[in-house]
Amino acid sequence: MIAYIYIGYPLCVFLFSAFKKNKIDKNNSYEPNITILIAAYNEENNIEETIKNKLAQDYPVEKIQIIVISDESTDHTDDIIKKFEKYGVKLLRQVPRAGKTSALNIGIKSASGDILVFSDANSIYKNDVLRMLVRNFYDPQVGYVTGKMIYTNPDGSTIGDGCSSYMRYENILRKIETDIGSVVGVDGGIDAVRKRLYQPMNPDQLPDFVLPLKVVEQGYRVVYEPEALLKEQSLKNSDDEYRMRVRVSLRALWALKDMRKLLWNKMNRLFSWQLWSHKVLRYLCFIFLIIAYFSNLILWSEHELFSILFIIQSAGYTGALIAPVLFRFNNKFCILFFIHYFVLLNLASMHACIKFFLGKKQITWSPRKG
């Protein structure tokens, strides 16, 4: 099961794509009206650069509307946004604080664009991102487009290297998933959707996950655009990354529960299989890791294969544990950094599953620390 989740499923998708290529009818000259929605909470250190970045996009300025929804920010975020009102930037304030999903639901009411683009408050786009995203909407079957997230790691930290490797793996998987129809996972900092397909979400729902599923539910494709680039600095601290992964996993689990009918979708069995393989089994992988480890221990004396596998697993977990320590002396242990991040992801999934079964939810959070 572990091999299937991380190797078998991508291989199956790759093989399917060799026989079934769903090409996208792109048009670089297509220029619909766009509304950029940015939800922000205490982002005084990032929001100015982010707004300037959106205003400087290689796209007709008269066709761009920028709406920033401040989630009851208590710093100077609102004051900074107001400086850009003369450039058409609209400030909306959400009171009381209710999280990103509620903020987007508020922002959509003032949106005039045919295409909605979602940006995080610290998302810095390459100057042609808007054009790269919207060219996909020339194809009438495309309802949602996600760009390419690249995590940068200036300090070469253990978490940074692992996160960067993980995102490269995810981006490859999204590319081949697009070839057979729709992708399952997207990045909330560089996404776009047709306004008419947007459906308001519950405050506890993860917009980066639920909204694409709602688009698929309506019969449209969710596709990956590798030329729409967003660079974001990865987290440096394991604790910060762990908390973020627990939050995202927990919200995704509730999203799967809310959208569970797509897991048994007779009209799109292919996507149901993708959803099970890419998301459900991925979040439950910690169960298979635990079973594999202890079953190999129990079967130690039955066959040398089991003892070898147990030793390999033990060495892997030990390497994951000491990777941060080794980093202080040498940053060339790349494989250990990846294993460290792999273990962290699965521990976070286990923690999220426990919180999920206890009925806990998380709606708000503090800004990501780069």
ABEGO torsion letter per residue (X at the ends): XAAAAAAAAAAAAAAAAAABBBBBBBBAABBBBBBBBBBBBGAAAAAAAAAAAAAABBBBAAABBBBBBBBGBABAAAAAAAAAAAAGBBBBBBOBBAEAAAAAAAAAAABABABBBBBBAABBBBAAAAAAAAAAAABAABABBBBBBBBBBAAGBAAAAAAAAAAAAAAAAAAAAAAAGBBABBBAABBBBBAAABBBBBAABBAAAAAAAAAAAAGBBBBBBAABBBBBBBBABAAAAAAAAAAAAAAAAAAAAAAAAAAABAABAAAAAAAAAAAAAAAAAAAAAAAAAAAAAAAAAABAAAAAAAAAAAAAAAAAAAAAAAAAABAABAAAAAAAAAAAAAAAAAAAAAAAAAGBBBABBBBBBX
